[in-house]
Amino acid sequence: MDFIELCSARFSARKYTDEVVSDDDLSYIMQCVRLAPSAVNRQPWKFVVVKSAEGRKKVQAAYQRDWFYTAPMYIVAYKNHAEEWVRKYDNKPHGDVDLSIAIEHLTLAATERGLGTCWVCAFDPEVLAAEIPQPEGWEAVAIIPLGHIAEDCPKTEKNRKSLSDIIETI
Ligand SMILES: Cc1cc2nc3c(=O)[nH]c(=O)nc-3n(C[C@H](O)[C@H](O)[C@H](O)COP(=O)(O)O)c2cc1C
């Protein structure tokens, strides 16, 4: 797959099979995550890999959707407020930008391996923090279900603004 094929192939997968993700695939995906760039190379992140039945239940409590329960595993992406770079001119923190790049590496690497993912940010952060407590300063940015895509997984046409709508040339 060239890059545009990879970008086109990635979609928000909302139904998975029970098949577990192999250690080889998970290791490959996480190596791609590790190589993501970040502001001032701070790498203000960590990724909690949730595979156990007990762990999956904890994550599911924070985002109660039937399709979400089908995922055999989740990766919860956290940012560290103490480590993220902050731009001095306007105090804009860049941890969310850093995490977004790393998470998109994750989703594209999974796509390359034939696996499905979906960004999930609409979870309840208080429930997640109660279920999976973290040290001070760590904030969950996204939960990424990861698994083999079910044959009948819903998939819609890409609906995107046109290039002329999103590019300004000056
Ligand atoms: C930051 C972010 C948060 C998202 N949160 C959710 C979510 O909580 N639940 C969900 O079902 N999809 C979520 N999505 C998926 C988007 O709805 C999806 O990416 C968008 O509709 C485009 O579809 P595609 O990913 O299939 O190309 C999220 C995507 C992004 C980038």
Ligand as a Chemical Component Dictionary entry (heavy atoms), coordinates in Angstrom:
data_LIG
# 
_chem_comp.id                   LIG 
_chem_comp.type                 NON-POLYMER 
_chem_comp.pdbx_formal_charge   0 
_chem_comp.three_letter_code    LIG 
# 
loop_
_chem_comp_atom.comp_id 
_chem_comp_atom.atom_id 
_chem_comp_atom.alt_atom_id 
_chem_comp_atom.type_symbol 
_chem_comp_atom.charge 
_chem_comp_atom.model_Cartn_x 
_chem_comp_atom.model_Cartn_y 
_chem_comp_atom.model_Cartn_z 
_chem_comp_atom.pdbx_ordinal 
LIG C1  C1  C 0 -10.386 13.031 18.014 1  
LIG C2  C2  C 0 -11.414 12.031 17.552 2  
LIG C3  C3  C 0 -12.379 11.579 18.436 3  
LIG C4  C4  C 0 -13.308 10.624 18.039 4  
LIG N1  N1  N 0 -14.175 10.099 18.977 5  
LIG C5  C5  C 0 -15.044 9.128  18.588 6  
LIG C6  C6  C 0 -15.898 8.519  19.550 7  
LIG O1  O1  O 0 -15.868 8.829  20.729 8  
LIG N2  N2  N 0 -16.735 7.538  19.117 9  
LIG C7  C7  C 0 -16.768 7.128  17.818 10 
LIG O2  O2  O 0 -17.558 6.223  17.502 11 
LIG N3  N3  N 0 -15.970 7.689  16.880 12 
LIG C8  C8  C 0 -15.112 8.660  17.231 13 
LIG N4  N4  N 0 -14.250 9.215  16.313 14 
LIG C9  C9  C 0 -14.296 8.737  14.911 15 
LIG C10 C10 C 0 -14.832 9.785  13.936 16 
LIG O3  O3  O 0 -16.230 9.844  14.045 17 
LIG C11 C11 C 0 -14.393 9.389  12.503 18 
LIG O4  O4  O 0 -12.985 9.405  12.434 19 
LIG C12 C12 C 0 -14.934 10.332 11.434 20 
LIG O5  O5  O 0 -16.342 10.269 11.379 21 
LIG C13 C13 C 0 -14.391 9.957  10.037 22 
LIG O6  O6  O 0 -14.672 8.617  9.715  23 
LIG P1  P1  P 0 -13.511 7.564  9.400  24 
LIG O7  O7  O 0 -12.615 7.489  10.608 25 
LIG O8  O8  O 0 -14.230 6.253  9.161  26 
LIG O9  O9  O 0 -12.747 8.032  8.192  27 
LIG C14 C14 C 0 -13.316 10.157 16.687 28 
LIG C15 C15 C 0 -12.333 10.620 15.808 29 
LIG C16 C16 C 0 -11.387 11.521 16.230 30 
LIG C17 C17 C 0 -10.299 11.939 15.266 31 
# 
loop_
_chem_comp_bond.comp_id 
_chem_comp_bond.atom_id_1 
_chem_comp_bond.atom_id_2 
_chem_comp_bond.value_order 
_chem_comp_bond.pdbx_ordinal 
LIG C1  C2  SING 1  
LIG C2  C3  SING 2  
LIG C2  C16 DOUB 3  
LIG C3  C4  DOUB 4  
LIG C4  N1  SING 5  
LIG C4  C14 SING 6  
LIG N1  C5  DOUB 7  
LIG C5  C6  SING 8  
LIG C5  C8  SING 9  
LIG C6  O1  DOUB 10 
LIG C6  N2  SING 11 
LIG N2  C7  SING 12 
LIG C7  O2  DOUB 13 
LIG C7  N3  SING 14 
LIG N3  C8  DOUB 15 
LIG C8  N4  SING 16 
LIG N4  C9  SING 17 
LIG N4  C14 SING 18 
LIG C9  C10 SING 19 
LIG C10 O3  SING 20 
LIG C10 C11 SING 21 
LIG C11 O4  SING 22 
LIG C11 C12 SING 23 
LIG C12 O5  SING 24 
LIG C12 C13 SING 25 
LIG C13 O6  SING 26 
LIG O6  P1  SING 27 
LIG P1  O7  DOUB 28 
LIG P1  O8  SING 29 
LIG P1  O9  SING 30 
LIG C14 C15 DOUB 31 
LIG C15 C16 SING 32 
LIG C16 C17 SING 33 
# 
